[in-house]
Amino acid sequence: MQPLASLPSPSDGVWHLGPLPLRAYALMIIIGIVVAIWLGERRWTARGGTPNVVVDVAVWTVPFGLVGGRLYHVITDYERYFGDGQDPVNVLKIWHGGLGIWGAIALGAVGAWIGCRRRGISLGAFGDAVAPGIALAQAIGRWGNWWNQELYGKPLNTWWAVKIDAAHRPADPKYADIATYHPTFLYESLWCVGVAVLVIWAGRRFRLTHGRTFALYVAAYTVGRFWIESLRIDDAHHLLGMRLNNWTALIVFIGAVAYLWQARGRAGGEEAVTVAAAGVETASSTADTADPVPAGSVAAPAAVQVEKSASGSPQAGPVAVATDERETPPPDAPDAPVPGAPESATADEPVAPGGETAGAATEQLADQTTGAATEQAADEAAGGDGDRDPEEPGDESGTPAVDEPRPPAQEDAAEGDSAVAGDRSKTAGPSAEEAADKEPS
């Protein structure tokens, strides 16, 4: 009994534009890819990503996905191409149908990984952006099965059943007189549209990042694929009474749910822009592109460089900052103080080597001479040279060193120093001998 109404099937899925055949199956695949790239690009840029990144990554993803889908189909249905009386060249005739979604996603992910690494972006962020587009691409691509009159389900007697021509019906004689079947391509197409809507809504509602949006797409798709696969009657391998694609859908579903559970604590946004767009530069590139200090400008404060002393503790020291030109002070500006000079030094004093003035050096020498004279007088009062400390300068036997005669120039200098020392001692106060004379007898 035939239904009163049914979905018709196209009689031919090829149009010829002169010598060039235009196949509907390939056209559906191409339209799906274009939609996936378009939607993925919009979602990527909306998240702050650099434009055209999805297109660049798709250059790797699409070829890998097509090859992976074809390989999965050929491996799982090898007897169609390598069995008795079969032509292995038919493996290359992809327009006849035969793309396994599992292989397309698996090998397509490898291509996406390569493309993401080349652009320096996160594979998880990329997957979250393109997940709804992939679902829509599957929804469009499934109509290629309708054009080829393939992959339909069990017989169905209702108005939405799809009519299949006798040449495309199963080889089993029991289906010879049955013209209408479950339109599984339509079921999966509608299901994938619902998955795309679900993924977009859930991604915004729950802020699914770090690959969780893509995992939700995988989990939702496998649920629908499991029950749709159970309706199909085309030849397939079975394992423990269940079709191989059902087992694959079950395993992939478990993996997607496990990832969602494992990544449930990840919150916050994920960087979606490329390294170049984010302005991230290395120290060398920043130094190369830095503008020089303009002439006549004040240099920035010197950086503090942390060094290690001999004890291992960090020490901070200034680091010189080189500029193109030094600032020219005005003519009436006072001279800048010399680093390391004492506060008592004036501009009239000549600057000695090492940053000290001549007056400071003379005062230091006078202090040393006065101290030596005072110590010598104290030693004579205590008992003379016989009580000299053997550690005082002398030879190794303990004999005091004998003063060598000095040249006249050195004697004059010493006399001058002694005179200066005498003047300082008068200013400072009474000497040790005067203090002893003033003590009460």
Phi and psi in degrees as a GROMACS rama.xvg file:
@    title "Ramachandran Plot"
@    xaxis  label "Phi"
@    yaxis  label "Psi"
@TYPE xy
-94.6791  142.593  GLN-2
-68.238  156.396  PRO-3
-68.524  -28.6957  LEU-4
-142.389  152.386  ALA-5
-161.339  166.073  SER-6
-81.2098  123.28  LEU-7
-76.1006  158.145  PRO-8
-110.288  144.114  SER-9
-66.7629  142.497  PRO-10
-75.243  -25.5461  SER-11
-147.239  139.264  ASP-12
-111.218  22.6745  GLY-13
-132.887  134.036  VAL-14
-118.76  141.805  TRP-15
-108.75  120.842  HIS-16
-103.857  81.3707  LEU-17
70.652  -129.334  GLY-18
-81.0937  -5.96604  PRO-19
-95.6797  117.63  LEU-20
-82.0713  135.633  PRO-21
-111.875  108.653  LEU-22
-95.4274  134.559  ARG-23
-65.0608  -36.8028  ALA-24
-61.0415  -47.4882  TYR-25
-66.0815  -36.1561  ALA-26
-64.194  -39.7361  LEU-27
-63.9573  -38.9217  MET-28
-64.526  -43.6118  ILE-29
-65.3643  -43.8515  ILE-30
-61.4595  -41.0996  ILE-31
-62.2313  -40.1923  GLY-32
-65.0482  -42.4028  ILE-33
-62.3232  -43.5842  VAL-34
-63.6085  -41.6313  VAL-35
-63.275  -43.3368  ALA-36
-66.9112  -41.644  ILE-37
-61.7826  -49.3906  TRP-38
-67.7844  -40.2425  LEU-39
-63.1633  -38.6813  GLY-40
-64.6607  -41.4529  GLU-41
-63.9948  -43.4377  ARG-42
-68.2565  -34.6159  ARG-43
-66.8736  -48.2394  TRP-44
-68.6995  -31.0961  THR-45
-65.1206  -25.1658  ALA-46
-90.8642  7.74646  ARG-47
95.6089  10.3016  GLY-48
-79.8919  161.509  GLY-49
-72.2149  134.62  THR-50
-59.7851  151.729  PRO-51
71.061  6.08432  ASN-52
-68.0408  -41.4913  VAL-53
-62.4851  -38.0257  VAL-54
-64.073  -42.9588  VAL-55
-64.4951  -42.4804  ASP-56
-69.996  -33.0429  VAL-57
-63.1125  -25.0126  ALA-58
-59.7001  -30.4997  VAL-59
-92.1046  -38.1891  TRP-60
-69.1783  -45.2678  THR-61
-64.0432  -50.7561  VAL-62
-61.3049  -41.5757  PRO-63
-63.3424  -39.9261  PHE-64
-65.4104  -41.2239  GLY-65
-65.2279  -43.3958  LEU-66
-64.8661  -42.8759  VAL-67
-64.3504  -40.5338  GLY-68
-64.1847  -39.8808  GLY-69
-69.565  -40.0887  ARG-70
-62.6687  -42.1197  LEU-71
-61.7972  -42.7654  TYR-72
-64.6898  -44.1534  HIS-73
-66.6719  -40.033  VAL-74
-67.585  -42.167  ILE-75
-78.8374  -18.1655  THR-76
-128.052  47.1016  ASP-77
-62.679  -28.0958  TYR-78
-66.3062  -18.5091  GLU-79
-75.2226  -16.2298  ARG-80
-121.86  -25.0086  TYR-81
-123.928  10.8083  PHE-82
-81.6023  -176.218  GLY-83
-65.2556  129.853  ASP-84
75.9558  8.33444  GLY-85
-98.3646  153.59  GLN-86
-105.773  115.856  ASP-87
-61.6166  -19.119  PRO-88
-63.6321  -23.7602  VAL-89
-63.5988  -14.0464  ASN-90
-59.3948  -33.261  VAL-91
-81.2883  -12.3105  LEU-92
-85.4958  73.5642  LYS-93
-69.9748  -22.7362  ILE-94
-68.7166  -13.0583  TRP-95
-81.1017  -0.597372  HIS-96
98.4692  166.715  GLY-97
111.803  63.7415  GLY-98
-125.103  115.956  LEU-99
-84.2805  123.151  GLY-100
-62.773  -30.7266  ILE-101
-66.4634  -44.0318  TRP-102
-68.3806  -34.7117  GLY-103
-64.4587  -42.2975  ALA-104
-70.0189  -41.8381  ILE-105
-64.5355  -54.2197  ALA-106
-75.5462  -30.2544  LEU-107
-62.3509  -33.9584  GLY-108
-65.416  -34.758  ALA-109
-64.1871  -44.148  VAL-110
-62.508  -39.6198  GLY-111
-64.5435  -37.6778  ALA-112
-62.5949  -42.8838  TRP-113
-63.379  -47.081  ILE-114
-62.7366  -39.6393  GLY-115
-66.634  -38.8825  CYS-116
-64.9333  -38.2997  ARG-117
-67.4387  -30.588  ARG-118
-94.9418  -6.06912  ARG-119
70.5535  39.2449  GLY-120
-122.338  167.391  ILE-121
-79.3243  131.325  SER-122
-66.8247  -36.1191  LEU-123
-64.8448  -43.4802  GLY-124
-64.5112  -38.3263  ALA-125
-65.1928  -43.9784  PHE-126
-62.3642  -38.4626  GLY-127
-63.9433  -35.0936  ASP-128
-72.7656  -36.7858  ALA-129
-96.5228  -4.93474  VAL-130
-57.8236  -49.681  ALA-131
-62.8538  -35.7939  PRO-132
-64.7307  -36.0442  GLY-133
-64.5771  -41.4287  ILE-134
-61.917  -41.4891  ALA-135
-67.3162  -35.7763  LEU-136
-62.0559  -39.377  ALA-137
-66.1552  -38.5669  GLN-138
-61.7535  -39.28  ALA-139
-76.3034  -41.1805  ILE-140
-63.511  -28.7862  GLY-141
-63.7625  -22.6566  ARG-142
-70.8199  -14.0464  TRP-143
-64.8647  -32.2538  GLY-144
-65.8451  -33.0796  ASN-145
-66.8208  -42.8029  TRP-146
-63.0774  -34.6615  TRP-147
-89.6361  -3.37272  ASN-148
52.0304  60.8848  GLN-149
-141.572  164.576  GLU-150
56.2525  41.2443  LEU-151
-89.8115  176.469  TYR-152
-104.342  -155.614  GLY-153
-69.4977  164.359  LYS-154
-58.4021  142.98  PRO-155
-144.853  132.272  LEU-156
-114.248  79.0241  ASN-157
-155.92  174.169  THR-158
-71.7006  -24.1446  TRP-159
-92.83  4.66381  TRP-160
-65.9756  148.762  ALA-161
-96.9963  136.114  VAL-162
-86.9427  129.44  LYS-163
-115.471  131.815  ILE-164
-67.2558  157.206  ASP-165
-60.0059  -33.6679  ALA-166
-69.0952  -18.3419  ALA-167
-111.454  8.75411  HIS-168
-81.39  164.055  ARG-169
-60.2166  153.833  PRO-170
-72.2332  -17.9367  ALA-171
-63.3058  128.079  ASP-172
-59.0808  -24.2541  PRO-173
-68.2845  -15.3539  LYS-174
-100.669  6.20922  TYR-175
-64.9881  -35.874  ALA-176
-100.545  8.26194  ASP-177
-102.155  123.259  ILE-178
-105.379  -21.1485  ALA-179
-117.291  142.446  THR-180
-143.021  169.634  TYR-181
-62.8365  126.587  HIS-182
-80.6777  76.0537  PRO-183
-62.6456  -28.5347  THR-184
-62.4939  -38.4517  PHE-185
-69.8194  -40.8848  LEU-186
-58.2512  -48.5304  TYR-187
-69.4022  -33.6936  GLU-188
-64.048  -47.3458  SER-189
-64.854  -37.9523  LEU-190
-62.9922  -41.4958  TRP-191
-67.3929  -35.0937  CYS-192
-62.6951  -43.461  VAL-193
-62.8063  -36.5902  GLY-194
-63.9516  -42.1273  VAL-195
-61.4538  -44.2296  ALA-196
-63.8368  -42.8106  VAL-197
-61.3969  -44.0164  LEU-198
-65.2126  -42.3582  VAL-199
-64.074  -45.232  ILE-200
-65.2016  -48.3232  TRP-201
-66.1321  -36.1657  ALA-202
-61.9836  -37.0233  GLY-203
-79.8167  -38.0244  ARG-204
-70.2133  -42.513  ARG-205
-109.703  5.53509  PHE-206
51.9899  57.8478  ARG-207
-79.7516  112.256  LEU-208
-125.667  -176.472  THR-209
57.5668  40.0923  HIS-210
85.5223  -0.781606  GLY-211
-73.5975  -30.0437  ARG-212
-64.583  -42.5543  THR-213
-66.0235  -39.6789  PHE-214
-63.5766  -37.466  ALA-215
-63.8474  -40.944  LEU-216
-59.3656  -46.0645  TYR-217
-62.2305  -46.0126  VAL-218
-63.758  -43.5716  ALA-219
-67.5197  -38.4399  ALA-220
-66.5865  -41.7562  TYR-221
-65.3372  -31.1109  THR-222
-62.3643  -47.2822  VAL-223
-68.5499  -38.5145  GLY-224
-64.1522  -31.1878  ARG-225
-63.2938  -49.0656  PHE-226
-77.86  -29.5853  TRP-227
-69.1024  -38.4959  ILE-228
-63.3279  -32.2516  GLU-229
-69.9896  -14.6043  SER-230
-87.4372  -18.3901  LEU-231
-75.9083  150.165  ARG-232
-122.923  8.25012  ILE-233
-71.4344  161.787  ASP-234
-62.9995  136.407  ASP-235
-159.347  156.916  ALA-236
-77.2273  143.301  HIS-237
-118.24  146.756  HIS-238
-137.045  118.18  LEU-239
55.5258  41.2409  LEU-240
78.3231  7.0369  GLY-241
-127.665  144.454  MET-242
-62.0521  148.944  ARG-243
-60.1944  -38.7566  LEU-244
-65.0524  -28.8276  ASN-245
-66.7696  -42.5924  ASN-246
-62.969  -42.3175  TRP-247
-62.077  -44.2854  THR-248
-61.7699  -38.9261  ALA-249
-65.944  -44.0888  LEU-250
-66.0742  -43.9995  ILE-251
-65.7732  -36.9313  VAL-252
-61.5145  -44.7503  PHE-253
-61.9657  -42.3786  ILE-254
-63.0181  -40.6825  GLY-255
-67.0194  -42.3209  ALA-256
-66.0169  -38.7895  VAL-257
-62.1746  -39.7438  ALA-258
-66.6137  -41.7522  TYR-259
-59.5899  -39.2458  LEU-260
-70.7044  -40.8423  TRP-261
-67.818  -33.8566  GLN-262
-98.0712  16.751  ALA-263
-66.5048  -26.4917  ARG-264
-85.0333  -4.47028  GLY-265
-78.3306  119.972  ARG-266
-125.264  168.255  ALA-267
87.3841  170.537  GLY-268
-77.1746  167.297  GLY-269
-125.203  137.534  GLU-270
-63.5594  122.629  GLU-271
-114.637  -5.17509  ALA-272
-90.6298  160.922  VAL-273
-76.1301  165.068  THR-274
-62.5459  -42.4683  VAL-275
-65.8133  -39.3832  ALA-276
-70.5187  -29.0416  ALA-277
-76.2968  -10.6671  ALA-278
79.7349  19.3512  GLY-279
-80.8469  121.593  VAL-280
-130.583  153.551  GLU-281
-80.5575  168.4  THR-282
-63.8572  -36.4475  ALA-283
-67.8795  -42.9112  SER-284
-67.9701  -35.4038  SER-285
-65.7811  -40.5008  THR-286
-67.1541  -35.0722  ALA-287
-69.5296  -34.5958  ASP-288
-96.8087  -0.082481  THR-289
-70.1778  143.351  ALA-290
-76.1346  141.928  ASP-291
-69.02  159.233  PRO-292
-71.0142  124.619  VAL-293
-60.9392  150.552  PRO-294
-65.2007  134.314  ALA-295
85.5822  0.464643  GLY-296
-93.451  160.586  SER-297
-82.4982  129.052  VAL-298
-68.3349  152.958  ALA-299
-67.0221  157.874  ALA-300
-58.1553  142.537  PRO-301
-64.1815  141.263  ALA-302
-70.8735  161.387  ALA-303
-106.969  117.681  VAL-304
-100.89  129.141  GLN-305
-90.5214  120.654  VAL-306
-118.38  169.461  GLU-307
-110.648  130.37  LYS-308
-81.0071  -177.602  SER-309
-64.2626  -28.8653  ALA-310
-80.2219  -8.78564  SER-311
96.5507  -6.73803  GLY-312
-82.8984  145.083  SER-313
-70.4835  142.84  PRO-314
-125.958  140.067  GLN-315
-98.5704  133.68  ALA-316
-140.553  149.415  GLY-317
-72.0024  147.918  PRO-318
-112.405  127.923  VAL-319
-66.3073  138.126  ALA-320
-111.494  117.526  VAL-321
-84.5989  135.86  ALA-322
-122.548  164.979  THR-323
-69.8078  -43.5822  ASP-324
-140.682  149.248  GLU-325
-84.3977  154.251  ARG-326
-72.1875  133.072  GLU-327
-88.9767  116.271  THR-328
-73.3219  156.084  PRO-329
-65.4625  156.939  PRO-330
-61.686  -34.8272  PRO-331
-89.4481  6.90456  ASP-332
-76.7432  141.84  ALA-333
-68.8132  155.711  PRO-334
-65.6218  140.479  ASP-335
-70.9998  141.93  ALA-336
-64.8313  145.283  PRO-337
-76.2566  129.484  VAL-338
-58.1076  131.726  PRO-339
91.1415  -7.00962  GLY-340
-77.1555  144.899  ALA-341
-68.2298  157.432  PRO-342
-67.32  -25.8205  GLU-343
-77.9214  -11.5845  SER-344
-71.7081  141.504  ALA-345
-113.624  171.398  THR-346
-72.471  -20.8403  ALA-347
-75.6051  -20.4112  ASP-348
-79.733  138.846  GLU-349
-69.994  142.609  PRO-350
-85.354  124.334  VAL-351
-85.3267  160.27  ALA-352
-57.931  141.519  PRO-353
91.1793  3.48925  GLY-354
91.6756  6.07535  GLY-355
-105.265  149.351  GLU-356
-82.0415  162.32  THR-357
-65.6456  -35.7322  ALA-358
-64.5358  -39.3075  GLY-359
-64.8322  -38.081  ALA-360
-66.9327  -39.7453  ALA-361
-65.5296  -42.0619  THR-362
-62.28  -39.7717  GLU-363
-64.7349  -41.4912  GLN-364
-67.2405  -37.5885  LEU-365
-65.2067  -40.3297  ALA-366
-61.3192  -41.5675  ASP-367
-65.0498  -40.3893  GLN-368
-66.8846  -43.1318  THR-369
-62.7628  -41.6782  THR-370
-64.0795  -38.6418  GLY-371
-67.1259  -40.9548  ALA-372
-64.2668  -39.5704  ALA-373
-65.5406  -41.5729  THR-374
-64.7811  -38.4153  GLU-375
-65.9959  -40.9878  GLN-376
-64.4089  -37.3568  ALA-377
-67.1336  -36.6208  ALA-378
-66.3656  -41.1591  ASP-379
-64.9584  -37.6198  GLU-380
-68.5717  -29.1738  ALA-381
-80.3106  -14.7743  ALA-382
146.747  10.3034  GLY-383
89.7742  -166.405  GLY-384
-75.6301  -12.1354  ASP-385
-67.7271  -23.7411  GLY-386
-95.8432  21.839  ASP-387
-66.6015  138.993  ARG-388
-66.8114  126.331  ASP-389
-61.4311  -14.415  PRO-390
-83.9692  -4.33394  GLU-391
-69.0716  162.595  GLU-392
-58.1417  133.78  PRO-393
179.017  -167.142  GLY-394
-81.9637  178.615  ASP-395
-68.3041  -19.6463  GLU-396
-84.0724  -4.08566  SER-397
98.5297  -2.73329  GLY-398
-72.4296  131.976  THR-399
-61.2754  146.985  PRO-400
-72.9424  141.872  ALA-401
-94.5606  129.298  VAL-402
-65.9269  128.138  ASP-403
-81.8833  148.17  GLU-404
-63.7512  139.926  PRO-405
-102.758  151.851  ARG-406
-63.255  157.583  PRO-407
-57.9774  -35.1681  PRO-408
-63.1426  -39.2639  ALA-409
-69.9334  -34.9805  GLN-410
-64.2092  -41.464  GLU-411
-62.8521  -40.8439  ASP-412
-64.8955  -37.6647  ALA-413
-67.7608  -39.4802  ALA-414
-62.8289  -39.8173  GLU-415
-64.2751  -40.1317  GLY-416
-65.4404  -36.0989  ASP-417
-67.6731  -35.6945  SER-418
-65.1216  -42.9966  ALA-419
-62.9138  -38.8835  VAL-420
-64.4004  -36.7923  ALA-421
-64.5661  -39.9906  GLY-422
-63.8768  -40.9066  ASP-423
-66.374  -35.654  ARG-424
-68.0937  -33.4217  SER-425
-66.781  -39.5214  LYS-426
-69.1537  -40.0519  THR-427
-71.359  -32.3487  ALA-428
141.785  -176.681  GLY-429
-66.7931  148.139  PRO-430
-76.9203  -179.367  SER-431
-65.9658  -38.5933  ALA-432
-67.6858  -43.7307  GLU-433
-62.0889  -37.8126  GLU-434
-65.5464  -32.9297  ALA-435
-71.1092  -36.8142  ALA-436
-66.6286  -34.4523  ASP-437
-78.6565  -10.4026  LYS-438
-68.317  144.539  GLU-439
-64.403  136.819  PRO-440
